[in-house]
Amino acid sequence: MIEGAFAVVVATLSFLVAMAIPLFALRWRTLLIVIAVGAAFFAWLTLEVSVPGSIPSAIGTFLGGLMLLGFAGGAIARFVSLLGKRSTTP
């Protein structure tokens, strides 16, 4: 029973933390840098998940997918937020 509760907590945290990362970007350039680093991380995760004993192998495909989904959701939310922000420069 405790293993299931722990799995739910870890899954929720992996989703929420990955979602929060792009939300800290306050400018377009910062968002692009965060997206580039995130793309590199998820590319590495995808390539290394099949290697036994590696960190991505320990994370697994389920948590990796949750992190990717959370990151994409946060990036989309920040993109829409920055798109709707009014320009203050004339």
C-alpha positions as CSV (number, residue, x, y, z in Angstrom):
1,M,0.0,0.0,0.0
2,I,2.8,2.5,0.9
3,E,4.5,1.7,-2.4
4,G,1.4,2.8,-4.4
5,A,1.1,6.0,-2.4
6,F,4.8,6.7,-2.9
7,A,4.5,6.1,-6.6
8,V,1.6,8.6,-6.8
9,V,3.5,11.2,-4.9
10,V,6.6,10.8,-7.1
11,A,4.5,10.9,-10.3
12,T,2.8,14.1,-9.2
13,L,6.1,15.7,-8.2
14,S,7.8,14.8,-11.5
15,F,4.8,16.3,-13.4
16,L,4.6,19.5,-11.3
17,V,8.3,20.2,-11.1
18,A,8.7,19.8,-14.8
19,M,5.7,22.0,-15.4
20,A,7.0,24.8,-13.1
21,I,10.4,25.1,-14.8
22,P,9.3,26.9,-18.0
23,L,6.9,29.0,-15.9
24,F,9.8,30.8,-14.3
25,A,10.8,32.3,-17.7
26,L,9.8,35.9,-17.8
27,R,11.1,36.9,-21.3
28,W,11.1,35.3,-24.7
29,R,14.9,34.7,-24.7
30,T,14.7,33.0,-21.4
31,L,11.9,30.8,-22.5
32,L,13.8,29.8,-25.6
33,I,16.8,28.9,-23.6
34,V,14.7,26.8,-21.2
35,I,13.0,25.0,-24.1
36,A,16.4,24.3,-25.7
37,V,17.8,22.9,-22.5
38,G,14.6,20.9,-21.9
39,A,14.8,19.5,-25.5
40,A,18.4,18.4,-24.9
41,F,17.5,16.8,-21.6
42,F,14.5,14.9,-23.1
43,A,16.6,13.8,-26.1
44,W,19.2,12.4,-23.7
45,L,16.5,10.7,-21.6
46,T,15.1,9.1,-24.8
47,L,18.4,7.9,-26.0
48,E,19.7,6.5,-22.7
49,V,16.5,5.0,-21.3
50,S,17.3,1.6,-22.8
51,V,20.8,1.4,-21.3
52,P,20.6,-0.7,-18.1
53,G,21.9,0.9,-15.0
54,S,21.8,4.4,-16.2
55,I,19.9,7.3,-14.6
56,P,17.2,7.5,-17.3
57,S,16.7,3.7,-17.0
58,A,16.0,4.3,-13.2
59,I,13.6,7.1,-14.1
60,G,11.7,4.9,-16.5
61,T,9.5,5.6,-19.4
62,F,6.4,6.4,-17.4
63,L,8.0,9.1,-15.2
64,G,9.9,10.4,-18.2
65,G,6.7,10.7,-20.1
66,L,5.0,12.5,-17.2
67,M,8.0,14.9,-17.0
68,L,7.8,15.6,-20.8
69,L,4.0,16.2,-20.6
70,G,4.5,18.6,-17.6
71,F,7.3,20.4,-19.3
72,A,5.3,20.8,-22.5
73,G,2.3,22.0,-20.6
74,G,4.4,24.6,-18.7
75,A,6.1,25.8,-21.9
76,I,2.7,26.2,-23.7
77,A,1.3,28.1,-20.7
78,R,4.3,30.4,-20.6
79,F,4.2,30.9,-24.4
80,V,0.5,31.9,-24.3
81,S,1.3,34.2,-21.3
82,L,4.1,35.9,-23.1
83,L,2.1,36.1,-26.3
84,G,-0.7,37.9,-24.5
85,K,1.6,40.3,-22.7
86,R,1.4,43.8,-23.9
87,S,4.6,45.4,-25.1
88,T,5.7,48.3,-23.0
89,T,8.2,49.7,-25.5
90,P,6.9,52.2,-28.1
